[in-house]
Every structure is written in structure tokens, then in C-alpha cells.
Amino acid sequence: FRVNLGDWARLEPVEGFYDWGPVDETLTWAIENGYSTFFTIPAKTPTWRCDFSKQQADRCIPLDLADFAAFVDALMLHLVQFEADNGSLPISAIAFGNEWAVNGSLASYPGDKEDYEAQQNTVYDAVEQHLPLIPVALGGMSGGSTRTYAYCKGYLEIDEVFSRESYCPQDYAAQIIETTEYILQNARYDILDQHLYEYDADWPHMLTALINEALPVEKRSIPIVASEFGGPRGDIEVPDEETQAAKLTDYFDQLVQLPIGEALFYRLVEVGSETGETYRYSGLIDRELFDLFVEGGSPAIEKLTYWVYQARALEINP
């Protein structure tokens, strides 16, 4: 399971006072049920240390990187103690942030590429010091950003774009190219994390572009994971169960041919149409039936995609 357990804003809401309860509860549950976790530290800063000049929705970068470093160090020390107390630590990898290739006020990461590099490297150094056997992943790269990167580098075609000459120099595409190459070449990480959604025919070309054009030579053989994959997009694809199941089958057919060592489906339970979320139908369990199940009814809550996933998950997650 991928879990956003390292939320600084939640774990240290008041400076110097930590609440490790959510971390301990989830990791204990993982041990008891035989699961491992892909442990994410979201790019969220508590209000008491927020740089409000670099903010997006509920995210901002820290005013002082030293405060972030102190939190990450405290978190790592707590995980070391958890392992000592429980005999194991169910964490397969640790990552910072998410979908950072487009940064600033309109993106998932509110700072610039240098800010992300500094925070990523802070996490890497702390993990290497305290938990050296756990690899550090570079926070997930969005499928849209990497598809744009691969298009501008000539590895695939995008029908909805007029031409590389007119599109790729524009601010959005140019920032993706610059940020992707800067982070992959300057940040410290052991695993590359690429999110994969629709346009599955483009996935091989996207990864090839990253490996050939953006990754330093010495990192071209590092493990690659997809901490998010799924579909359909609620705004462009038909959300009926048969279509979703067929599409998930296509995704697996593509994934097994890619150099990916692990792939995690986006959601267990779909969020429902009322949310407006792009991938609101990307779940293995029906939202409305799940709500009825919780209330004591509707014993059949699995969608067709659930059974497709159960049948094929071990092909990419041995």
C-alpha cells in the first residue's frame, strides 16, 4: 500500500510536539496483516513554518529548510524505534512529494525545482543515515508531464497538439523539460517513480525518453516503480464496468512488458462522481455499494476490475 503517513503538517501541528499515532497505527496494522507500505512524506508544511509566498492550496514549502530537516530526522528516529519495539518495519520504500515536474502556484509542488531538490535530498540523507536498508524513491512523476517530455523529445506523437515547434517552447512544456532534467540529474534517489494512467500505448516511449534523455548514465539501470496507475478518466472515458475491466486488462498487458518492478493501483474504493476528481471512477470497489456495505447491506461490492486485478497483480508485484 502507498500511504501518506509522513505528513509534517499533521504529525507536528505545533512546533516541537509530535503525534506519531497515525504512523504507529498504520504500520502496526500492516504488520498484523502481512503488508508492506510505500511510505510517502507529502510536500505539506505546518502553518507555523510555512513560506506563504510559495503556496498552493493546502501545500507550501518551509520557510527554513532546517526545520524540515529536524522533522524528517525525528520521523526517521521514530521509525527506528518502531522497528526496535515491533521487530520489523513494514516499509518497502520512502518517497517525498508527488508530481513535481510542473511546480509553482498551479501545481502539486508549490516551490521551484531547487526547493524540491533541497527537500528531496534532505529526506534522502536522513533515510541513508538512520534506515540505510530502505531505498528512497523520487516522488511520483505525473503521466501527463512525462508524456509531454517524451513528445517534446521526439519519442511519441500527441494528436491533440499542433506541432513540437509551437508547443514545446511554451512555458508549460518548457518548464516540464527543464524541471524533469534538473531533478533527475541533481536529486538523490534510489528508485524512479512514474505514474501511469490513460494513453497506455505511450508508456514504453515515456520511460524510454526518461532513461535516454533525462537520467544520468549512472542511474539508467535503477529500479522503476509506478506508485499510481489506473483509469478511466471520468471526463473523457466511459465509466461502465465492462469498459473499465477491459482497460485494466490492457494496462496489465502493457505493464508486464515494461522495466517496472512494482505497480500500485490508484484506489481500492472509488471516490464517486460527486467529487469531480479526474480519476473518480478509478477504483476496484464501487463507492455506492461500499457505503451500503458499511451500513450493513450490499454484500457484493467488488467491481469487475477487482477480479481482473486479483488475477493479474502478481505478474508485476511478485
Disulfide bonds with the S-S distance in Angstrom:
Cys50-Cys60 1.83
Cys152-Cys168 2.15
